[in-house]
Amino acid sequence: MKKIVISIIALATAAFSANAQWYAGGSLAFGFESSKGISTASFSIAPEGGYKLSDKCSIGLILGISTASATSSDEKSGVFTWDLSPYFRCNFVKFGPVALFGEAVATFGTVGSSITVDGNRMSHSPEFAWGIGIQPGLTVDINDKWAFISRIGRLGYVGSKSTGSFQFNVLQNISLGIIRTF
């Protein structure tokens, strides 16, 4: 009986591994806006890695590092964040080299901020933050090893010790990147 169970586990592992592939890559996101005397700028870099479970589903992890600042005539504020975001991705539609996907993502990290008013700077110590949500995106296969990836918007909850909010961003949180499958 023990040999049968071990054989079944070995066959299931081999079948599971035959279709699966590792991938690595990352994304960049940046933005700038100026309105009513306030200028905002943001930048983030997000290396990621994952494992394709099948042609439609994969799991992965993103390390996000970002900074944002807002400047007006007498005040400047800034935010620095880092986070780890494990995700589960499923392709819903694939036509040719383009696949539309949805990701269920959890985010854990820290947020630190500072503000300067009339030359006086005040910093707040980093605070633990977390979030859960879903985000749509698309991949475009360049060939069998390389693909472009883009995430557009997010629906979910983001919270910390002092704040929490539901978010629905359609044209915010846009990122562009590239992925290499091994």
Salt bridges, closest charged atoms under 4 A:
GLU48 OE1 - ARG89 NH2 3.38
GLU48 OE2 - ARG151 NH2 2.94
GLU103 OE2 - ARG89 NH2 2.78
GLU103 OE1 - ARG151 NE 2.89
ASP141 OD2 - LYS94 NZ 2.99
